[in-house]
Amino acid sequence: MSALISISKAEKSYIQSALEATPPLREDGRSLYDFRSVLLATGVAPLANGSARLNIGKSPEEGGGGTEVLAATKLEVETVDGADAVDGGRIVCTVACSPAAYPHLSPNALDDLQHDYTTTLHQVISHPSLHPKNLGILRGKKAWLLNLDLVVLSDAGNVYDALFMAARAAMWDTKVPATRAVQYTAKGGNAKKPADEIEKMETEGDAPSGFDTRQIPSATDFDLPDYWDEGEVLSGRDMWPLCVTLNIHSSAYFLDASLKEEAAAPLKLIVAFAFPSTSPPRVQAVRLLGPGDVPHTRLKSLVSEAGKYAQEMYNALEVKLRDEDFRRNQKARNRFAQR
Amino acid sequence: MITFASFPAPPEFDAYLGTKHYEDNDMEVDLNEDDYEPSGRKLTSPGEVLTSSHAFMRGHGTFVENEEVIASVTGTIERVNKLISVRAIRTRYNAEVGDLVVGRITEVQPRRWKVDANSRQDAVLMLSSVNLPGGVQRRKVESDELQMRTFFEEGDLLVAEVQAFFADGAMSLHTRSLKYGKLRNGQLVSIPPVLIRRLKSHFLSLPCGVDLILGLNGYIWISKLTKANEQEGEEGFDAEAVYSSRNDDINEATRAAVSRVTNIIRVLAAHFVPLTDTVLLDAYEWVIEQEGDIKDILSPEVGEALVTAISAQR
């Protein structure tokens, strides 16, 4: 993928020689491994099941600027009948780039860019090892389809990290509505039975054969026991991956590049990590983008370094997400108290 | 190091308080009086009723609905006789002839370059409006057209002056002075054009060894100081030096100063402080006194303190 903006040779060599200097210096005085300030809010889209807005590099006073990403999840019921739908639910990620974020790109180039982002994100997030347990509704009949949609509203560099952070925050925020299975029976004229009564109903009829070990689900449909309840959180929400982009220039690398720095050091290594609660961060995906190469021996150390930063990012994000939860619950409580 | 913060809270919106502005609608009364002087302090908001369309004509930034002139942008009201217009605060650069601008080449075309100058359309730099090697008075020949990329290529930054306008409103630039030309040894920072004040000179030298070019289009070039005796004289027009893309050796202190000035300008722009040479000097001195790290300038607390200190001095 080529650089998104063009900079002059003089600017490029200015940035590169500053990175090579000792101590290295970046255009805004950061050290190599510093991030710009990250702004995050969850629950920004009222109609979504979970949502987040994230901005890297904007100062709170400014009206615009920074890399801004909006992420939202929406759950949809699917009938499992052999088409795309999978028993136990599935996740589909889509990334869209606002033309306002890339005014210089042609519509075709924008489509390509969206496709790149979509593929990377979808492959990592919908990986079976991360599949949440509570996306199924009725075994073999109904399942949730989780649509994770992200929009890049503006780009000031480091889009991959922003996308993954926003995706994680939105997934963390997602609530799955509680469902109850119902079945239809001819006997007794009682059309609906809650799930816990199903077994009783069946034992009243002819006894199942001892040879029949298949589990034949008898529930045919479901309903929502409590319409107003948002539901339970998506299981395994601590696992959702984060990615760290290492921008590699000669023997050094740096994090959170601005657009100009990306143009001056176009080779980047993207490593996505998942965070199982019991074990250390697990590598979910590695991508090497841009011209140039990295020797195999160096790759290993780079990936382990990335793990260190991913863990830092995870810890900071975790604190922020819990803060956000608290803030929103507090607000809801205050509003309730005012009534 | 990574830290997360919250978005600034939006002003608390109450649907029942939203209709309040009907009461303080004295602007309409003011405008109808003949001796009305636009104070320049009052900002319009989009949709605000300015005056009746019977007495006044609508200009830029306004529209007419229900026989009333209504502002369509946030900005300051300007009145010329019976013409009411609103000059928008957040806008692209509106060029005037003689303005100094910093631009970036976007395209090389036959006998001209297209230049991004933060305006609505790309500006044009004709091959006939640049100084070419071999004397100022030299005629342009075909070989010059064939090697236009040796002068400026895509992505190059340059400083130029607005020469004229084309019929479609695009501006034509020229670099026919030794002050103008290709930029190197530094970095670019971009701020809203409205924040650049018109100054006696837009080439500033700060005592910290940094040269500044404040383009009126909001692009600011911050670079290593060029010594006066190294500036090319009229007779010593050196094409090698003028069109070179190679940076000089820049020492660590200069780089730090360039980054510091960049951050100061960003903070001032974020707080919407108009930029002049004195403001920049005061801000730089304040930052040096604080002895903080360069990247700390961008933190909200330091930025707040900086702006308070600057506005207290004036």
Interface residues (C-beta under 8 A of the other chain):
Chain A: S6 I7 S8 K9 A10 E11 S13 Y14 I15 S17 A18 A21 P23 L25 R26 E27 D28 G29 R30 S31 Y33 D34 F35 R36 S37 V38 L39 L40 A41 R53 N55 S59 P60 E61 E62 G63 H104 D256 K260 Y309 E312 M313 A316 L317 V319 K320 D323 E324 R327
Chain B: M1 I2 T3 F4 A5 S6 F7 P8 R90 R104 T106 E154 G155 D156 L157 K182 L183 R184 N185 G186 Q187 L188 S245 R246 N247 I250 E252 R255 A256 S259 R260 T262 N263 R266 V267 A269 A270 H271 D293 I294 K295 I297 L298 S299 P300 G303
